[in-house]
């Protein structure tokens, strides 16, 4: 159920350190499970191979007192779906027919997790993109922000504008134009 989906902002992890990011996400998920209802899943599917499985397996030992099925699905050579590999903790590679329903289900679950994560990343990027230096200036609300952006076209253009050019924007007083100029030209 999509209501059970969760996104985690990964903190204090070196960019590109997939093991640390995965560890943090799984750890936070299991802490939450144990804190809320204690319903530990029977199976956990992760995006990754042997290394990721081993890392998550170590973590699970410290959080739960029963064994759960831990599977990892890794992209195959050339990222071809028919070459994807499934790993099971403690057993190694699981032999699945690449055209089987089981393999397709695992691939679908992985792809849905990717879709959900990417949607979250894009939304976060959109939110940060909407925020600009203009939002920090008292006296600049949504209407004046829109007037400035309409007049100049972008915050980059405002940054290169002179004080006189900013003053020419309808609804922007000399005092406010000076504040805008100072914010964009502070050294």
C-alpha positions in Angstrom: 0.0 0.0 0.0 1.3 3.4 -0.9 0.2 4.7 2.5 3.0 2.6 4.0 5.7 4.1 1.7 8.3 6.2 3.5 11.0 8.6 2.3 14.1 9.4 4.4 16.4 12.4 4.0 19.8 10.9 4.4 22.0 13.0 6.8 25.7 13.1 7.4 26.6 10.6 4.7 29.3 11.2 2.1 27.7 11.6 -1.3 28.0 8.3 -3.2 28.3 6.2 -0.1 25.4 3.8 -0.9 26.2 1.5 2.0 26.0 4.2 4.6 22.9 5.7 3.0 21.2 2.3 2.9 22.2 1.5 6.4 20.8 4.8 7.7 17.5 4.4 5.9 16.9 0.8 7.0 18.0 1.6 10.6 15.5 4.6 10.8 12.8 2.4 9.3 13.2 -0.4 11.8 13.5 2.1 14.7 10.2 3.5 13.6 8.6 0.1 13.2 9.7 -0.9 16.7 8.6 2.4 18.2 5.1 2.4 16.6 3.5 -1.0 16.2 6.3 -3.5 16.3 5.1 -5.2 13.1 8.3 -6.4 11.6 7.9 -7.5 7.9 8.4 -11.1 6.9 10.5 -10.1 3.9 12.7 -7.1 3.1 13.7 -6.4 -0.5 16.5 -4.0 -1.1 18.0 -2.6 -4.2 21.5 -4.0 -4.3 23.7 -7.1 -4.3 25.8 -9.1 -1.9 27.5 -6.1 -0.3 24.2 -4.3 0.4 22.7 -7.5 1.7 25.6 -8.1 4.1 25.4 -4.6 5.4 21.6 -4.7 6.0 21.8 -8.2 7.5 24.3 -7.0 10.2 22.0 -4.2 11.0 18.9 -6.3 11.3 20.6 -8.6 13.8 20.8 -5.7 16.2 17.1 -4.7 15.8 15.0 -7.8 15.6 15.0 -11.1 17.4 13.6 -13.2 14.5 14.8 -14.0 11.1 13.2 -12.3 8.1 13.8 -13.1 4.5 16.2 -10.5 3.1 16.5 -10.2 -0.7 18.5 -7.9 -2.8 18.0 -7.4 -6.5 21.0 -6.1 -8.4 21.0 -4.7 -11.9 22.6 -7.1 -14.4 25.4 -6.4 -16.8 24.6 -3.6 -19.1 21.6 -2.8 -16.9 19.6 -5.4 -18.9 16.5 -6.6 -16.9 17.0 -10.2 -18.1 20.4 -10.2 -16.5 19.3 -8.9 -13.1 20.5 -11.0 -10.1 18.6 -11.8 -6.9 20.6 -12.4 -3.7 19.3 -13.9 -0.4 21.0 -13.2 2.9 22.9 -16.2 4.1 22.4 -18.2 0.8 23.9 -16.2 -2.0 22.5 -16.0 -5.6 18.9 -17.2 -6.0 18.3 -18.9 -9.3 15.2 -17.3 -10.9 14.1 -17.6 -14.5 14.4 -14.1 -15.9 10.9 -14.4 -17.5 9.2 -15.8 -14.4 6.5 -14.0 -12.5 8.6 -14.0 -9.4 11.4 -12.1 -11.1 9.0 -9.7 -12.7 7.4 -9.0 -9.3 10.8 -8.3 -7.7 11.8 -6.0 -10.6 8.5 -4.2 -10.4 9.0 -3.6 -6.6 12.5 -2.3 -7.2 11.3 0.0 -10.1 8.4 1.3 -8.0 10.8 2.1 -5.2 13.0 4.0 -7.7 10.0 5.9 -9.0 8.9 6.9 -5.5 12.4 8.0 -4.5 13.0 10.0 -7.8 9.6 11.7 -7.4 10.6 12.8 -3.9 14.0 14.1 -5.1 12.3 16.1 -7.8 9.8 17.6 -5.4 12.5 18.6 -3.0 14.5 20.2 -5.8 11.4 22.1 -6.9 10.9 23.4 -3.3 14.4 24.6 -3.0 14.4 26.2 -6.4 11.3 28.2 -5.5 13.1 29.7 -2.6 15.5 32.6 -3.4 17.3 35.6 -1.8 14.1 37.6 -2.4 12.3 35.6 0.2 14.7 36.9 2.8 13.9 40.6 2.2 11.3 42.1 4.5 8.9 44.0 2.3 9.1 41.6 -0.6 6.1 39.3 -0.6 4.8 37.1 -3.3 3.4 40.0 -5.4 6.6 42.1 -5.4 8.7 39.0 -5.9 6.6 38.2 -9.0 7.0 41.8 -10.2 10.8 41.6 -9.9 11.0 38.2 -11.6 8.6 39.3 -14.4 10.6 42.5 -15.0 14.1 40.8 -14.9 13.2 37.2 -15.9 15.3 35.5 -13.3 17.2 36.0 -10.0 20.4 35.8 -11.9 19.3 38.9 -13.9 18.4 40.7 -10.7 21.8 39.9 -9.4 23.5 41.7 -12.3 21.0 44.7 -12.3 22.1 48.1 -11.1 20.3 50.0 -8.3 18.7 52.3 -10.9 17.4 49.4 -12.9 15.8 47.8 -9.8 14.2 51.2 -8.9 12.4 51.2 -12.3 10.4 48.1 -11.4 6.7 49.2 -10.7 5.8 48.9 -7.0 9.5 48.9 -5.8 10.4 52.0 -3.8 13.9 53.4 -3.7 14.4 52.1 -0.2 13.2 48.6 -1.1 15.3 48.6 -4.3 18.3 49.4 -2.2 17.6 46.4 0.1 17.3 44.2 -2.9 20.5 45.5 -4.4 22.3 45.0 -1.1 21.1 41.4 -0.7 22.3 40.5 -4.2 25.6 42.4 -4.0 26.7 41.6 -0.5 30.3 40.5 -0.3 
